[in-house]
Amino acid sequence: FRVLDQGMFIPVHRGKTIVDAALEIQKRGIDDVEFHFVGKGQEEAKMKEHAKTLQLTNTIFHGFLPTLNDVAEMARQADVGLGMFQKSNKAHFCMPHKVYEVFASKVALITAETPATKEMLRDDVALFVPSEDPKALADAIQQLKEDEALRKRIAENGYRLFFEEFQPPEI
């Protein structure tokens, strides 16, 4: 079961929350969940070191992928895609591009519940968790792993929303 976090490893994505959720999944003895990290950025080294310190066996850091096609292929192989998880003013008022990439890949989304996500997204296109709450994130991942119908419904609804609302009009 693949959980994908792709992006630039910037603070607003709150990679520590994701790594801590991987620890929670590992502690629960769920050994068939893998966390895949794609990208590079200012917090990449911290995230890798944190995962190493926690002795995680369920995290894989792929680094920067050379083309968007490579990222798209990695996304299509995922079961769950992750949004952002930081508590900050920026996080409350923005929608990261990776959310649109998850939708376009027809993958179920988990992201923090913020004013921006609640305004722009419907409840049927994502599972929302509190910001910076690794246990809630682990719970959501486990829920989507165990409920394939819910996972597929969320992925399909996000995919449909992407084409209905987040595409430029034809010229």
NUKOLVO-331033 format. One record per residue (C-alpha): residue number from 0; residue in one letter; chain; z, x, y. Coordinates in steps of 0.02 Angstrom, whole numbers, plus 50000, padded with zeros to 5 digits. Layout:
N
pos,code,unit,up,east,north
NUM,a,A,Z,X,Y
...
END
This chain:
171
pos,code,unit,up,east,north
0,f,A,50000,50000,50000
1,r,A,49938,50086,50157
2,v,A,50019,50072,50329
3,l,A,49913,50150,50466
4,d,A,49967,50215,50635
5,q,A,49822,50286,50733
6,g,A,49820,50347,50910
7,m,A,49867,50485,51028
8,f,A,50052,50502,50980
9,i,A,50112,50456,51153
10,p,A,50288,50393,51192
11,v,A,50238,50210,51212
12,h,A,50184,50203,51030
13,r,A,50362,50256,50981
14,g,A,50319,50358,50827
15,k,A,50503,50391,50791
16,t,A,50528,50206,50756
17,i,A,50384,50212,50631
18,v,A,50450,50368,50545
19,d,A,50624,50290,50536
20,a,A,50545,50134,50458
21,a,A,50465,50247,50327
22,l,A,50639,50313,50289
23,e,A,50704,50135,50271
24,i,A,50563,50092,50150
25,q,A,50599,50251,50051
26,k,A,50786,50209,50044
27,r,A,50744,50038,49975
28,g,A,50656,50122,49829
29,i,A,50486,50050,49875
30,d,A,50385,50197,49815
31,d,A,50209,50128,49829
32,v,A,50203,50116,50019
33,e,A,50118,50259,50112
34,f,A,50125,50285,50300
35,h,A,49963,50365,50363
36,f,A,49963,50442,50536
37,v,A,49795,50480,50618
38,g,A,49775,50567,50784
39,k,A,49856,50699,50891
40,g,A,49957,50705,51049
41,q,A,50114,50755,51140
42,e,A,50235,50682,51011
43,e,A,50142,50736,50854
44,a,A,50248,50890,50820
45,k,A,50409,50792,50848
46,m,A,50353,50657,50726
47,k,A,50305,50783,50592
48,e,A,50469,50876,50612
49,h,A,50568,50714,50606
50,a,A,50480,50662,50445
51,k,A,50512,50835,50371
52,t,A,50696,50831,50420
53,l,A,50715,50660,50337
54,q,A,50629,50729,50181
55,l,A,50505,50586,50178
56,t,A,50385,50578,50032
57,n,A,50290,50427,50096
58,t,A,50213,50496,50257
59,i,A,50044,50580,50273
60,f,A,49984,50658,50435
61,h,A,49794,50670,50439
62,g,A,49779,50746,50612
63,f,A,49634,50710,50727
64,l,A,49481,50635,50642
65,p,A,49317,50698,50715
66,t,A,49223,50533,50736
67,l,A,49261,50352,50771
68,n,A,49176,50312,50606
69,d,A,49308,50417,50516
70,v,A,49448,50322,50605
71,a,A,49363,50155,50567
72,e,A,49349,50199,50383
73,m,A,49533,50247,50376
74,a,A,49576,50082,50461
75,r,A,49473,49980,50339
76,q,A,49570,50060,50194
77,a,A,49738,50007,50269
78,d,A,49838,49853,50221
79,v,A,49938,49852,50383
80,g,A,49902,49925,50555
81,l,A,50038,49965,50681
82,g,A,50044,49935,50868
83,m,A,50173,50003,50989
84,f,A,50361,49998,50978
85,q,A,50438,50077,51134
86,k,A,50559,49990,51253
87,s,A,50490,50026,51425
88,n,A,50408,49942,51573
89,k,A,50240,50011,51520
90,a,A,50259,49943,51344
91,h,A,50306,49773,51412
92,f,A,50149,49757,51516
93,c,A,50009,49838,51418
94,m,A,49910,49813,51259
95,p,A,49860,49975,51172
96,h,A,49680,49997,51118
97,k,A,49738,50025,50938
98,v,A,49784,49840,50926
99,y,A,49601,49794,50954
100,e,A,49550,49924,50824
101,v,A,49668,49846,50696
102,f,A,49596,49673,50731
103,a,A,49416,49736,50721
104,s,A,49456,49817,50553
105,k,A,49519,49650,50483
106,v,A,49691,49723,50447
107,a,A,49859,49637,50472
108,l,A,49949,49693,50630
109,i,A,50134,49727,50660
110,t,A,50185,49765,50838
111,a,A,50333,49747,50955
112,e,A,50364,49580,51037
113,t,A,50339,49609,51223
114,p,A,50286,49500,51369
115,a,A,50109,49571,51353
116,t,A,50092,49544,51166
117,k,A,50164,49369,51176
118,e,A,50047,49323,51320
119,m,A,49889,49395,51245
120,l,A,49918,49363,51060
121,r,A,49959,49210,50957
122,d,A,50095,49207,50825
123,d,A,49965,49189,50687
124,v,A,49878,49356,50722
125,a,A,50025,49477,50704
126,l,A,50202,49498,50645
127,f,A,50311,49535,50797
128,v,A,50467,49642,50785
129,p,A,50596,49696,50915
130,s,A,50553,49859,51006
131,e,A,50627,50018,50932
132,d,A,50698,49930,50779
133,p,A,50648,50026,50622
134,k,A,50739,49908,50504
135,a,A,50644,49757,50574
136,l,A,50482,49855,50559
137,a,A,50523,49899,50377
138,d,A,50565,49716,50344
139,a,A,50396,49661,50415
140,i,A,50303,49791,50312
141,q,A,50394,49737,50156
142,q,A,50358,49554,50195
143,l,A,50171,49587,50212
144,k,A,50171,49693,50055
145,e,A,50253,49554,49954
146,d,A,50155,49409,50031
147,e,A,49970,49446,50009
148,a,A,49918,49272,50070
149,l,A,50013,49296,50234
150,r,A,49941,49472,50254
151,k,A,49763,49409,50228
152,r,A,49790,49260,50344
153,i,A,49856,49371,50484
154,a,A,49713,49495,50460
155,e,A,49582,49357,50462
156,n,A,49658,49272,50615
157,g,A,49665,49438,50709
158,y,A,49486,49476,50663
159,r,A,49429,49305,50724
160,l,A,49530,49323,50886
161,f,A,49450,49493,50917
162,f,A,49275,49416,50915
163,e,A,49324,49258,51008
164,e,A,49426,49334,51149
165,f,A,49407,49523,51159
166,q,A,49219,49550,51160
167,p,A,49117,49563,51320
168,p,A,49001,49416,51353
169,e,A,48820,49438,51307
170,i,A,48705,49487,51450
END
